[in-house]
Amino acid sequence: MGNKGSHYLIRTLKLCLSCLGELVVLIPLYLAAVILLSPRFLPLGWMVILPFISLLGAAIYSYVPVLWKKLGSAVLIGIVYAAIFIGAGAGGLASLIGLGAALFALQGMTAASRVGEARLYWFGTALYFVAGIAYSRITLLRGELGLITWLGAACLGIALFVTNYEYLRYTTLSNKSVSPLPRGLRRHNTVFIVIILGLIVLLAAGVGRWIGHMLLEIIRHIVAWLTRSSGEPKAPQPEEHQEPPMMFIPEGVPKPGLLSQILDILFYVIGGAVVAAIVVFVLHWLYKNAGGFWKRSIDRLVALLRRQDRAGESAGYRDEESSIFSWEEKRQKWGQWRGALARFGKRQERYEDMRSNQERVRFLYRRLLLTRLHEGTEWKPGLTPLEIARDLQLHDDKKKGQRAKPGQDTHESAIEPLIKLYYRVRYGGQEPDDEEVADIRRKLSQK
């Protein structure tokens, strides 16, 4: 019992440190929100508490392994925080403070899936670069420019160290915290990283700001040269000063009582529950009656919401993972702006392009997994091919009572011989006959 408690404490502390690293990345957005919203719209103290809610999310991470449970817990935490905010009599937008609490809680519960990702800190470096320009142009934020500069340098340093660590693990094929490289080589690598960080500090001391101002001036001159008019310049006309409209409730209007606030909250809660029930009913009806595209879409959505954390899985068997669909890979591709350009005009692999029967068998195996995943089958990366075949059989047995698709029996009969042939090819190095491969392909292609 004591070992479980200490293991939970150590894991929670590591997740809290990861949350703090992510908060460093988000500081420009958070600091801008604090300055612009407090104290006019939200009290400062309540906004300062928000980052600590991500630590609460990290503490309950192990109790909500599924994505839909994380979303529900985040919404519940946001509602509770907004209710406490209203009950304490604090003036401000309760819905906004609840939304912030839900987002920070969700960030803490999902931090384990982003541990050690260098891409996150490179995104933070780009965010700090944009924030440095924006803070210097906005009067209310100009006083925090020095803090943003130094935090940006720290974020860039973290990105360099994490990238260097990932590259060392990649090149040495190591999955351990201790690198197998010689100590002298690691020391040499660390010295170069420290030198690069020293250059970063010099840039943060003022050189970076000077470069940013120079770039802005160059862009301003180019835009002015492109947009210059051929005629005589017009005399500037004085701007008409208009008083800002009234944005606040007059002092003479009394504040609503406690009962009125409770009734307002109940109205929103009941209304949201009714809308959610209607949406669930409509989705259930579509799933049972529509079929086709709607059924496959709902199966994919359910598989996504049931997705568990990869961090908690055992490092089991993994095979052909480079071509198997996973939500983590798609999420990384969607987050990269170059993904669309890289895939533009790229030819997809085809059966006819395979040069041997071994490649054709592996191609058919990948296509089988992709087809079943698109049909709503849950992806379990720790299973061997034989265990995957058994899992597909169990999945098919559960859906025996539903309307079967044309050719589904033939499709199921091809799974077992394909797996056996895949074992011979993948691990035995055998070259199968053309008739065997053609027969399996014919069974898989029948609709």
N, C-alpha and C positions, 0 to 999 in steps of 0.2 A: 504493500500500500504506500509505504514511504517512497519507494523507487518511482511509482507512478506519479506521486505528487511532485517529486523533484524533477522528473522528466517534463511534466506539464509546466512547471515554473520556468525551467531553462528554455523550453520551446517558446513560451509566452514572452520571455525577455528578449529572445532573438527576434521575434516578430515585432515587438515594440521598437527595437532598434531599426528594423527595416521600415516601420511606419515613420519613424523620425527622419530617416533618409528620404522617404517620399515627400514628407512635409517640407524638407529643404527645397525639393524641386518645385513645390506648389507655393512657396512663400510669396513670389511676385503677385499671383492672383489673390491670395489670402490677404496680404498686406494692403493691396489696393481696395479690396472689399471692405476691410476694417476702416480705412481712412474715409472712403466715400459714403459708407452707410452709417457710421457711428459719429456722434450720438443722435443724429437727426432721425434716422429710421430704426436703428437697433442700438441697445445699450452696449457699451464697450465690454463690460464684464462678461456678458453672455456670449459674445463673439470670441473672447479669449478662451472660454471653456471648450469651444468646438473642436480644436485639435486633439484634446484629451479624449474625446469620444472615439477617435480612431484607435486609441489604446484599448478602450473597452471592446471594440470590435475584434482586436487581436486576441483579447482574453477569451472571448466566446467562440473563436474560430473553429476549435475542434468539435464544438457541439453542433455546428451547422455545416456539414460537409458538402451539402448539395446546394446548387446555385439558387433554386427557388426558395430554400430556407434562408439563405443569406439575404435575398431581396425582401422577404417577409420580415425578417428580424430588423433590417435597416429601416423599413417603413414604421415598424412598431417603436423603435427607439426614437425616430423623428417625431412620432405622435406624442410619446411620453414627454420628450423634451419640450415640445410646444405647449403641452398641457401644464407642465411645471412653470414655463415662462408666463403663461396666462394667469395661473393661480398665484404666482408671486406678485401680480399687479404691475409687471414691467410694461412700459409703453413701447409699442413697436409692432412690426409685422410678424405675427406669430407663425404664419405659414412659411415665411422666408427662413426664420430661425429653425423651424422643423425640417425644412428641406436641407439646410446646411448640416444639421445633425445626422440626417439619414445618409447623406453623401459621405460624411466623414466615417460613419460606422461601416458603411459598405467598403470604403477604402481600407479600413483596418481588417475586415473579414476576408478580403481578397488579396491582402499584401503577400501572403505566402506564395501565390502563383507568380509573383514578380521579383522574388528574392534573387539578387545577383544578376539582374538584367542590365547590361550596360546601356542598352537602347533607351531605357527610362532616363538615365542621367544625361545622355546626349540630348534628349528632348528637353530636359531641364536647362541645359546650357543654351540651347536655341531660345528657350523662353526667357532666360535672363538677358540675352542679347537684345531681344525685342523690348523687354521691360526697361532696359537701360535707356533706350531711345525714347520710349513713351514717358517714363518718369521725368526725363529731362525737359519734356515739352508741356507737361501738365503741372500747373502751379501747385495744386494740393499735394502732389506726390513728389515734388522736387526735393523736399527735405530728406527723403529716405533714399536718395540716389546712392549715397555712399554705402549704406547697408546692402543695397541690391548688388552693387559692384563687388563687394567682398564675398557675399554669399554666392554670387555667380562664379567667382574664382574657385570657391570651395566645391561647388557642384562640378565644375570642369575637372578639378583634381580627383574627385570621387569617380567620375566617368573614366578618367585615364587609368586609375588603379584597377577598377573593375574590368575594363576592357583588356588590360594587360594580364590580369589573372585568368580571364576566360581564354585568352589566346594561348597562354602557357598550358592550361589544361587541354586545350584542343590539340596543340602540336605534340604533346607528350602522351595523348590518349589516356589521360589520367582522370579518374572520377573521385579522387580523394582531396582532402584539404591540404595535404602536404605534397608539394611538387617533387617528382623524382629527379629534377634537374640538380646538377652539382651546386654546392653552396656558393662557390665563387661566381658562377654564371648568374645565379639569382641575385647576388650582391651587385654585380655589374648592371643587371637589369634595373634594380631598385635605384641605383645612383642616377641612371639616365632619367628615370621617372621623376626623381627629386629635382634634377636640373630643369626639366620641362615645367615642373610646378613653380620653380623660382622665376622662370620667364613669365609664367601666368601671373604671379604676384606683381611683377614689374608692369605688366599690362594693366592690371587692376589698379595700380597706383596712379594712373593718369594717362598712360599711352593709349589704352583702349578708348577712353573718352575722346581723346584728340582725334583718333582714327574715325570714330563714329561721327564727330562733328565735321570732319573733312569730307566723309562720304555724303553727309546731308547737304553740305554746301555744293559739292559737285553735282548731286542730283538736282538741287534747286536751280543752279545755273543752267543745266541742260534743259530742264522743263521750261524755264523762262525764255531760253533761246528758241525752243521749239514752238512756244505759244505766243511769241511776240507778234504784234500787229504791224502791217505795212504802212498804215496811215499815221496821222499825228496822234500823240497820246491824249486821251481824254482827261479832263480835269477831274480829280477825285470828288465825289459827291459825299456830303456829310451823311453819316448813318443816323437813322431815326432811333432814338433810345426808347424802348418800350419797357414798362415795368413788368417784372415777372408775374405770371398769374398766381393766384392764391392756391397753395398746394396743401394747406393744413386745415384741420377742422377749427372753426372759430372757438374762442375761449368760452363763449356763452353756452355752447352745447354741452350738456352733461354727459359724462361717460356712462356706458351701459353697465348695469349691475351684474353681480356674480351669476344670478339665475339666467339672465339674458345671455351671458357668455357661455354658460354650460349648455343652454339650448342651441346656441349656434354651433358648438362643437358636435353635439348629438346629431344635428341636422346634416352636417358634412359627413359624419361617420356613417349614418344610416344611408344617405344618398350614395356615398361611395360603395357601400356594401351592396346596395340594389343594382348599381351599374355593373359591379364586378359579377354579381350573380347572373345578370342578363348576358354579359359577355361569355361567361362559362357555359351557359345554356346554349347560346348560339354556336359556340365552338363544338360542343358535344353533339348537337344536332347535325352540324356539317360533317363531323367525323363519322357519324353513324349512317348518314343518308347520302351525302354528296359523293364521297369516294374520289378517286383520281387525284387531281392536283391538291385539293383541300386536305384530303386524308394524309397524303405524303407530307404536306407542309406542317400539319399538326403533329405528326409523328416526329418530324425533325425538331419542332419546338419543345415537345415533351422530352426528347432525348437531350436537348440542350439544358433544360431546367433540371434534369436528373443528373447532369454531369457532376461528378465528384472531383475533388482536388487531386491533381497529379502528385502534389507533394506528399500526400498520405499514402500513396500506393506503394506496394513493394516493388523493388527493382527487379521485376520478373522477366519473363521471356519477351523479347521484342524482335520482330522480323518484318522485313519489307516496309519499314516505317516511313521511308522517304517518299513513298507513293501513296500511303494510306491517308484518308481524310481525317483530320482532327481539328477541333475548334481552336486549339492553341495556334496551329499553323495558319489557319485562315485569319485569326485575329491579328497575327503578326503581318500577314500580307496586306490586310485591309489598312493597317496602320502605316504602311510605307507608301509614300506618294509616288515612288517610282515603280510600284508594282504593275500599274496599268500599262505604263510604257514598256516595261520589260516583257509583258505578256502579249503586247500588240504584235500581231503577225507571227506569233510563235506557233509552230505546227505541233499539234498534240500527237503523242505516240500512238501508233496503229499496229494492229496485228500483222499486217503485211510488211511492216518495217523490221520485224524481228528476224534476226539472221540465223537462228538455230532453234531447234525444238525446245531446248532448255529455256531460252528466253521467252518462247511462246507460252510455255507452261507457267512461268512466273508472271507473265502478262495476264493470262487468264485468271490466275489467283488474285492479282491486284484488282482486276475488273470485277470479280465476284464480290470482294469486300466492299468496293465502292458502290456497287449496285445495292447490296444489302443495307449499307449505311444510308443511302438515299431513300430507301424504303422505310426507314425509321428504326432499324436495329441499333441497339446501344453499342458503342465502341469500347472495348475493354483491352487496353494495350498490354496488359501483363499476361495474356494467354498465348499458348503455343498454337500453331495451325490446327492440330488435332483438337485441342480444347475449344478453339473458335468454331470448328465444325460441329462439335457437340452443343455449343451454345446456340448456334444457328438452328439446330434441330429442335432444341427446347423452345426457341422463339417461334418456330413454325408450328409446334404442337399446341402452343397457347392460342394460336390464331386459327385453329382448325374449324371452330364454329363460325368464323366470319366468311364472307364471300371470298372465295379463292380467285386469284388472278389467272387468266389464260396461260397455260404452260407452266404453272407453278410446280406441279408434281414432277414434270421433267426437269425443271431447274433444280429441285431438291435431290433428285436421283443422281445428278452430276457432281454433287458436293463431295461425296465419299471417294469416288475414284479420282477426282481432281486432287484431293488432299494426299492420297496415297502416291499419286504420280508426282506431286510437288515435293514430298519427302525424298523420293528417289532422285529427283533432279537437284534439289537444294542442298541435301546433305550426303547423298550417295554419289553425286557427280555423274549419274548415268544419262545417256542420251536416249530419250524415248522414241518410239516409232512414229511415223507420220500418221498411221491409222489411229493410234491411241489419242494423239493430240487432236486430230480432226474430229473424232467421235465426241470427245468432251466439249470441244468448241460448238459442235452442232447441237448438243443438248443444252448448253448454256444460251445459245442464240434463239432457241425455239420460244415463241410467245403464245 
